[in-house]
């Protein structure tokens, strides 16, 4: 298909006259979008999404705004296409004539495919932020806050047996489409009966022993198929089919070959969760556990402004794998905000994002003060109510001497540097001093030597942060971060952000970006209409809570 890029059209008179007559008594969000937000995507280059010639396509400027309206109301494609044809307020926002027939709903899915393939949604999101800056609704400096929410993959959770069975079935279906004659020649007699249907819970054997036996038989089938695919007469293009690649990866992760056949790979020998495929229907989905909650899918990190004199707008959104650690996202967020000239003066985050490196780099590189609680550390002593932690030691960095809470002085101090440039010190205390110490059980578990400390060069920074977070000033300042929970809740409840609509990380990220655009457009329109966000309600029965 080809496209002729044209500016956003002027508002037709018949549409304007009827819409304003219908919504005369009360304002309307979509009329405000049509009047004041205007052409949001005229500056986005959609030409690369289409061929130079071919059948004319629907205007991408129109489709982009339709997607925003779709995500504002969390509508499926068919209802969205119907709304474009039938709703007066949508026609006003889209600047369409009343008699415009609209388009088929399949156009929306095709357009999203183009956006995903060319990574255009990020540019759409940034174009909206630029437009809101021009309207004075967004500015550099001030305060922003970040939090994450989990996103369930658009797939069914599979047991280990179902995982290998479904992976094998999808590989066979792909080969049946690509090379049916070859598959017919090498197939085993029982394959049609075993793999022609999905192995649902109803078809699984009841007994666990029979399930294990079936899984190992499936494992043997998979190894047989992979061996046949490795033959010289099989073209490389067949071996590179995605379903075949997934079969090879799943078998490497789940099975070991022994003389008596395949065995399950023990847990200790399996790759980390960040690499494990949990479903062949979306191989990028990962399983993770966070704060006693586990899920298969992704996670979305939302960053929004939180100044009282402006609407709270999302300035950054990203959807990494579910196994991504929060602390890794801060450099990416600040780099993106710096590119858009939207860096905050203060960035409020929870303790998942704080680290000595992030606090220091945010200030040195971007002039951003990262505000958030700092954890007690990863040593086992920090898990005890009366454990002897690093914060209880005194360090003389110039003289390279440490003093423990009992007054004992260290015997050796050695400086080190990691491959990534991080500096740290290893500090040793005398065995005799620790052996006679009355608090030894709360300080070290070693019976052969004294306490050994591994201390980062940035430890003084972390120590100062831990002391500051105990003050009332920090608690009052940090209370503003809780408001991001309302944005996450709105994204989940009103825009369907808890579950991915589509399969693959790229499409899930597209969903998050469109959701963020929809939230920003709606909040901006309400702000321009004079509506201000309400105060955060106190928790239920707050008046009965202990002082």
VOGU-3710 file (C-alpha; in Angstrom, 3 decimals, decimal comma):
1> xxxxxxxxxx> 0,000/0,000/0,000  1,081/3,602/-0,593  0,204/6,783/1,256  0,056/10,439/0,397  0,977/12,379/3,528  -1,349/15,355/4,044  -1,692/17,748/6,991  -4,460/17,204/9,519  -7,664/18,461/7,827  -9,709/21,441/8,911
11> xxxxxxxxxx> -12,849/20,810/10,948  -15,902/20,442/8,627  -18,665/22,954/9,282  -21,475/20,378/9,462  -19,594/18,337/12,082  -18,756/21,418/14,151  -22,333/22,756/14,065  -23,981/19,485/15,118  -21,405/18,534/17,785  -21,536/21,934/19,461
21> xxxxxxxxxx> -25,333/21,845/19,442  -25,383/18,406/21,073  -22,695/19,211/23,691  -23,723/22,815/24,268  -24,626/22,504/27,938  -21,562/20,579/29,064  -18,023/20,382/27,783  -16,707/17,293/26,058  -13,214/15,808/26,137  -13,204/14,967/22,430
31> xxxxxxxxxx> -14,365/18,429/21,406  -11,535/19,882/23,479  -9,088/17,545/21,727  -10,375/18,682/18,352  -10,276/22,376/19,296  -7,161/22,817/21,426  -4,792/19,873/21,015  -5,089/19,922/17,246  -2,735/18,036/14,946  -0,735/15,781/17,263
41> xxxxxxxxxx> 1,118/13,713/14,670  1,756/16,012/11,713  5,447/16,074/12,642  5,763/12,256/12,730  7,216/10,740/9,558  4,846/7,950/8,554  6,129/7,727/4,975  8,635/4,981/5,855  5,733/2,713/6,890  4,402/2,395/3,331
51> xxxxxxxxxx> 5,613/1,525/-0,136  6,211/4,169/-2,776  3,327/2,921/-4,919  0,277/0,704/-4,573  -3,279/0,955/-3,355  -3,893/4,234/-1,433  -3,985/3,733/2,331  -6,057/5,493/4,982  -4,251/8,600/6,246  -1,755/7,561/8,960
61> xxxxxxxxxx> -2,336/10,871/10,788  -5,986/9,868/11,133  -5,230/6,279/12,136  -2,701/7,379/14,758  -5,278/9,589/16,468  -7,905/6,837/16,169  -5,569/4,498/18,072  -5,265/7,105/20,826  -9,052/7,383/21,099  -9,295/3,588/21,086
71> xxxxxxxxxx> -6,943/3,304/24,058  -8,690/6,133/25,893  -11,774/3,913/26,075  -10,058/0,497/25,917  -12,109/-0,611/22,889  -11,509/-3,585/20,583  -10,851/-2,885/16,903  -14,395/-3,533/15,682  -16,012/-1,202/18,214  -13,354/1,415/17,432
81> xxxxxxxxxx> -14,146/1,340/13,718  -17,865/1,607/14,541  -17,199/4,613/16,794  -15,365/6,402/13,971  -18,435/5,936/11,760  -21,150/6,685/14,301  -19,982/8,956/17,132  -20,282/12,707/16,666  -17,671/13,550/19,319  -15,103/11,251/17,666
91> xxxxxxxxxx> -15,784/12,791/14,258  -15,204/16,224/15,809  -11,868/15,162/17,336  -10,826/13,505/14,052  -12,113/16,420/11,903  -14,257/14,084/9,778  -17,441/14,985/7,866  -20,678/13,568/9,266  -21,131/11,362/6,203  -17,616/9,886/6,351
101> xxxxxxxxxx> -18,001/6,057/6,012  -14,895/5,258/8,049  -12,834/2,141/7,332  -12,747/-1,594/8,011  -11,507/-2,605/11,462  -8,705/-4,727/9,934  -6,977/-1,457/8,956  -6,162/-0,836/12,636  -4,289/-4,107/13,150  -2,375/-3,571/9,909
111> xxxxxxxxxx> -1,399/-0,068/11,021  -0,202/-1,335/14,419  1,948/-3,917/12,629  3,572/-1,110/10,654  4,113/0,952/13,799  5,761/-2,021/15,524  7,947/-2,941/12,577  9,282/0,613/12,174  9,287/1,483/15,916  7,190/4,571/15,228
121> xxxxxxxxxx> 5,092/4,549/18,407  7,957/6,014/20,443  8,139/8,954/18,003  4,360/9,400/18,316  4,686/9,526/22,114  7,486/12,083/21,897  5,531/14,198/19,377  2,632/14,447/21,851  5,022/15,516/24,622  6,429/18,249/22,363
131> xxxxxxxxxx> 2,887/19,443/21,605  2,001/19,536/25,315  5,184/21,484/26,017  4,112/24,047/23,408  0,760/24,369/25,184  2,521/25,062/28,493  1,240/21,839/30,096  4,690/20,284/30,440  8,058/21,763/31,379  11,565/20,928/32,419
141> xxxxxxxxxx> 12,425/20,793/36,122  9,919/20,274/38,896  9,204/16,857/40,292  8,559/13,502/38,644  7,932/10,025/40,014  8,330/6,483/38,723  6,804/3,115/39,522  6,329/-0,231/37,798  3,373/-2,539/37,233  3,324/-6,119/36,067
151> xxxxxxxxxx> 1,817/-7,063/32,697  0,436/-10,538/32,062  1,379/-12,058/28,731  -1,366/-12,805/26,203  -0,773/-16,517/26,652  -1,914/-19,388/28,833  0,255/-20,498/31,724  1,682/-23,926/30,851  2,989/-26,696/33,034  6,373/-28,176/32,192
161> xxxxxxxxxx> 4,772/-31,100/30,359  2,446/-28,790/28,411  5,368/-26,528/27,516  7,346/-29,254/25,756  4,213/-30,749/24,160  3,041/-27,398/22,772  6,527/-26,513/21,557  6,732/-29,810/19,691  3,227/-29,367/18,247  3,921/-25,866/16,928
171> xxxxxxxxxx> 7,188/-27,021/15,344  5,379/-29,857/13,572  2,602/-27,529/12,380  5,161/-25,119/10,940  7,024/-27,921/9,165  3,727/-29,294/7,855  3,096/-25,920/6,200  6,650/-25,426/4,921  7,811/-28,929/3,986  4,893/-31,394/4,152
181> xxxxxxxxxx> 6,518/-34,085/1,963  9,688/-34,140/4,038  7,722/-34,254/7,305  5,551/-37,100/6,010  8,682/-39,069/5,171  10,399/-38,753/8,568  7,347/-38,642/10,881  6,825/-41,365/13,482  3,488/-43,279/13,401  2,158/-41,880/16,694
191> xxxxxxxxxx> 2,792/-38,205/15,931  -0,602/-37,453/14,429  -2,496/-38,825/17,405  -0,178/-37,220/19,978  0,275/-33,746/18,442  -2,801/-33,069/16,302  -4,601/-31,522/19,311  -3,492/-29,156/22,058  -2,478/-31,017/25,233  -4,947/-29,340/27,592
201> xxxxxxxxxx> -5,427/-30,251/31,230  -8,307/-32,559/30,248  -6,037/-34,612/27,980  -3,161/-34,894/30,447  -2,845/-38,209/32,325  -4,087/-37,955/35,888  -1,181/-39,707/37,579  2,027/-37,689/37,972  4,129/-40,703/37,010  2,280/-41,029/33,703
211> xxxxxxxxxx> 2,707/-37,296/33,041  6,455/-37,625/33,600  6,632/-40,642/31,307  4,705/-38,771/28,590  7,016/-35,774/28,900  10,116/-37,935/28,418  8,500/-39,585/25,381  7,844/-36,103/23,963  11,471/-35,278/24,718  12,568/-38,303/22,695
221> xxxxxxxxxx> 10,327/-37,203/19,798  11,889/-33,753/19,889  15,449/-35,057/19,798  14,507/-37,321/16,892  13,059/-34,356/14,976  16,082/-32,141/15,691  18,399/-34,911/14,505  16,392/-35,253/11,280  16,544/-31,492/10,759  20,335/-31,590/11,102
231> xxxxxxxxxx> 20,658/-33,845/8,033  22,488/-32,479/5,008  19,418/-32,599/2,738  17,483/-30,127/4,923  17,964/-26,499/3,779  19,259/-23,964/6,278  16,103/-21,877/5,860  14,077/-24,741/7,358  16,349/-25,000/10,377  16,042/-21,229/10,891
241> xxxxxxxxxx> 12,251/-21,266/11,128  11,238/-19,585/14,430  9,243/-22,592/15,685  12,214/-24,882/14,992  14,579/-22,509/16,799  12,244/-22,415/19,789  12,087/-26,216/19,818  15,885/-26,384/19,955  16,086/-23,816/22,765  13,350/-25,392/24,877
251> xxxxxxxxxx> 14,925/-28,834/24,549  18,333/-27,474/25,588  16,752/-25,804/28,614  14,501/-28,676/29,714  16,209/-31,973/28,802  19,498/-33,820/29,110  20,430/-36,731/26,887  21,481/-39,951/28,669  22,221/-43,467/27,491  18,709/-44,564/28,473
261> xxxxxxxxxx> 17,038/-41,568/26,781  16,169/-37,973/27,717  15,834/-36,874/31,340  14,540/-33,646/32,825  17,348/-31,176/33,361  17,727/-30,576/37,126  16,846/-27,137/38,417  20,456/-26,278/39,238  21,491/-26,981/35,627  18,753/-24,880/34,001
271> xxxxxxxxxx> 19,546/-21,374/32,678  18,462/-18,313/34,677  14,840/-17,173/34,489  15,798/-14,271/32,196  16,672/-16,823/29,477  14,032/-19,504/29,981  11,194/-19,815/27,468  7,925/-20,444/29,310  5,591/-20,611/26,293  6,253/-21,101/22,576
281> xxxxxxxxxx> 3,353/-18,768/21,741  5,365/-15,781/22,997  9,005/-16,779/23,566  9,823/-13,350/25,035  7,480/-13,852/27,998  9,368/-14,571/31,220  8,416/-15,912/34,644  9,397/-13,886/37,693  8,544/-13,361/41,359  8,439/-9,959/43,028
291> xxxxxxxxxx> 7,372/-9,369/46,611  5,702/-12,786/46,893  3,769/-12,200/43,642  4,669/-14,260/40,585  3,568/-13,889/36,961  4,460/-14,675/33,373  4,734/-11,681/31,090  6,419/-8,297/31,206  6,527/-5,180/33,359  5,806/-1,540/32,539
301> xxxxxxxxxx> 7,622/1,382/34,153  5,674/4,664/34,250  7,248/8,080/34,894  5,004/11,111/35,358  5,159/14,740/36,462  3,682/15,564/39,859  3,753/19,359/40,229  0,599/20,828/41,745  0,237/23,638/39,201  0,223/21,399/36,112
311> xxxxxxxxxx> -1,539/18,214/34,953  0,195/14,992/35,894  1,460/13,730/32,546  3,478/10,631/31,670  6,925/11,583/30,375  8,423/8,134/29,918  7,138/4,574/29,595  8,989/1,360/28,796  8,111/-2,344/28,885  11,138/-4,571/29,551
321> xxxxxxxxxx> 11,171/-8,278/30,359  9,582/-9,296/33,649  12,992/-10,330/35,001  14,537/-6,862/34,507  15,696/-5,309/37,783  14,197/-1,870/38,500  17,557/-0,305/39,304  18,721/-0,858/35,711  16,028/1,466/34,295  17,064/4,781/35,877
331> xxxxxxxxxx> 19,911/5,576/33,417  17,593/4,835/30,463  14,805/7,005/31,866  17,072/9,977/32,502  18,747/9,689/29,096  15,337/9,731/27,373  14,109/12,703/29,436  17,323/14,599/28,713  16,790/14,065/24,973  13,294/15,583/25,266
341> xxxxxxxxxx> 14,517/18,382/27,580  12,127/17,168/30,270  14,536/16,252/33,080  13,078/16,847/36,548  14,888/18,565/39,374  13,741/15,805/41,739  12,871/12,232/40,797  10,860/10,256/43,374  11,270/6,468/43,236  10,902/3,452/45,513
351> xxxxxxxxxx> 13,833/1,439/46,869  13,886/-0,841/43,815  15,382/2,010/41,764  17,855/3,428/44,281  21,530/2,512/44,327  24,686/4,446/45,099  25,588/4,537/41,402  22,149/5,796/40,356  22,070/8,499/43,042  25,537/9,730/42,108
361> xxxxxxxxxx> 25,219/9,464/38,310  21,775/11,107/38,282  23,188/14,150/40,017  26,558/14,357/38,265  25,380/13,636/34,737  21,904/15,183/34,672  21,582/17,389/37,739  18,660/15,237/38,945  18,244/14,558/42,653  17,079/10,957/43,010
371> xxxxxxxxxx> 14,848/10,696/46,077  13,883/7,333/47,495  14,494/4,939/50,377  17,723/2,972/50,377  17,715/-0,673/51,454  19,721/-1,917/54,452  22,051/-3,935/52,237  22,264/-7,535/51,090  24,234/-9,046/53,980  22,542/-11,510/56,284
381> xxxxxxxxxx> 23,196/-9,204/59,255  20,801/-6,648/57,772  18,018/-9,230/58,003  18,341/-9,408/61,805  16,642/-6,884/64,047  19,892/-6,492/66,027  22,420/-7,496/63,356  25,791/-5,741/63,151  25,545/-4,026/59,767  28,024/-1,917/57,813
391> xxxxxxxxxx> 26,368/1,289/58,972  27,498/0,558/62,536  31,195/0,575/61,578  33,291/3,730/61,430  35,596/4,195/58,445  38,672/6,381/58,144  39,108/6,349/54,371  42,294/8,410/54,403  44,071/6,242/56,968  42,320/3,071/55,652
401> xxxxxxxxxx> 41,187/1,939/59,070  37,779/0,642/60,181  36,445/0,465/63,731  33,700/-1,961/64,756  30,878/-1,112/67,215  32,873/-2,835/70,000  35,848/-0,537/69,413  38,127/-3,040/67,665  40,290/-1,753/64,809  40,759/-3,543/61,484
411> xxxxxxxxxx> 44,028/-5,289/60,692  44,141/-5,094/56,876  42,565/-2,945/54,166  42,794/-3,837/50,478  41,419/-1,752/47,601  39,987/-3,392/44,464  38,470/-2,330/41,152  35,937/-4,382/39,156  36,095/-4,840/35,379  33,353/-2,194/35,015
421> xxxxxxxxxx> 35,379/0,343/37,007  33,581/0,084/40,356  35,919/0,554/43,325  35,539/-1,313/46,593  37,602/-2,286/49,615  38,010/-5,527/51,541  38,601/-4,962/55,248  39,736/-7,677/57,677  39,432/-7,821/61,460  41,655/-9,968/63,665
431> xxxxxxxxxx> 40,476/-13,469/64,480  41,361/-13,054/68,162  39,309/-9,875/68,495  36,222/-11,466/66,935  36,557/-14,760/68,845  36,185/-13,009/72,187  33,470/-10,584/71,018  30,135/-10,815/72,949  28,086/-10,017/69,821  29,923/-12,412/67,486
441> xxxxxxxxxx> 26,769/-14,390/66,574  25,142/-11,208/65,260  28,243/-10,133/63,355  29,915/-13,102/61,635  29,280/-16,806/61,061  32,898/-17,696/60,464  34,652/-19,699/63,174  38,023/-19,745/61,393  38,670/-16,007/60,991  37,408/-12,578/61,984
451> xxxxxxxxxx> 34,805/-10,365/60,333  35,586/-9,461/56,708  33,864/-6,409/55,190  33,324/-5,691/51,508  32,686/-1,966/51,318  31,934/0,065/48,198  33,744/3,348/47,685  30,270/4,910/47,596  29,360/3,590/51,059  29,468/7,085/52,658
461> xxxxxxxxxx> 26,857/8,230/50,145  24,557/5,323/51,001  25,110/5,853/54,715  24,096/9,505/54,414  20,999/8,496/52,396  19,947/5,986/55,073  20,317/8,615/57,766  18,315/11,185/55,777  15,418/8,785/55,150  14,797/8,564/58,915
471> xxxxxxxxxx> 14,003/12,280/59,116  10,559/13,866/58,974  11,772/16,063/56,112  12,333/13,007/53,934  8,974/11,480/54,843  7,144/14,684/53,941  9,047/14,996/50,659  8,677/11,333/49,715  4,925/11,233/50,405  4,351/12,732/46,943
481> xxxxxxxxxx> 5,593/9,543/45,281  2,490/7,620/46,374  0,431/9,444/43,758  1,958/7,349/40,958  -0,111/4,452/42,302  -3,221/6,283/41,102  -1,811/6,555/37,588  -0,931/2,870/37,547  -4,420/2,042/38,825  -6,022/4,205/36,108
491> xxxxxxxxxx> -3,884/2,562/33,424  -4,946/-0,872/34,669  -8,637/-0,255/35,351  -9,559/2,164/32,557  -7,081/1,257/29,839  -6,461/-2,483/30,250  -2,735/-2,139/30,997  -2,584/-5,192/33,269  -2,764/-7,720/30,423  -1,040/-7,512/27,073
501> xxxxxxxxxx> -3,431/-7,338/24,127  -0,785/-8,731/21,795  2,047/-11,246/21,706  5,711/-10,186/21,730  7,560/-7,619/23,773  7,587/-5,064/20,945  3,785/-5,135/20,630  3,333/-5,011/24,405  5,568/-1,942/24,473  3,425/-0,450/21,679
511> xxxxxxxxxx> 0,373/-0,993/23,886  2,076/0,792/26,801  3,068/3,751/24,625  -0,452/4,129/23,192  -1,883/3,874/26,699  0,475/6,606/27,907  -0,483/8,854/24,956  -4,179/8,264/25,681  -3,758/9,142/29,372  -1,791/12,291/28,524
521> xxxxxxxxxx> -4,287/13,462/25,902  -7,257/12,876/28,194  -5,655/14,557/31,207  -4,549/17,515/29,104  -8,036/17,954/27,664  -9,625/17,830/31,127  -7,083/20,368/32,388  -7,854/22,715/29,504  -11,546/22,321/30,344  -10,805/23,566/33,851
531> xxxxxxxxxx> -11,127/20,220/35,624  -8,403/19,553/38,208  -7,480/16,141/39,665  -9,022/15,397/43,034  -7,073/14,871/46,218  -5,858/11,387/47,019  -8,390/9,742/49,266  -7,148/8,408/52,620  -7,126/4,630/53,092  -10,234/2,903/54,365
541> xxxxxxx> -10,918/3,532/58,082  -7,826/5,750/58,318  -9,341/7,436/61,367  -9,146/4,127/63,273  -5,491/3,449/62,461  -3,060/3,377/65,417  -1,138/6,625/65,895
//
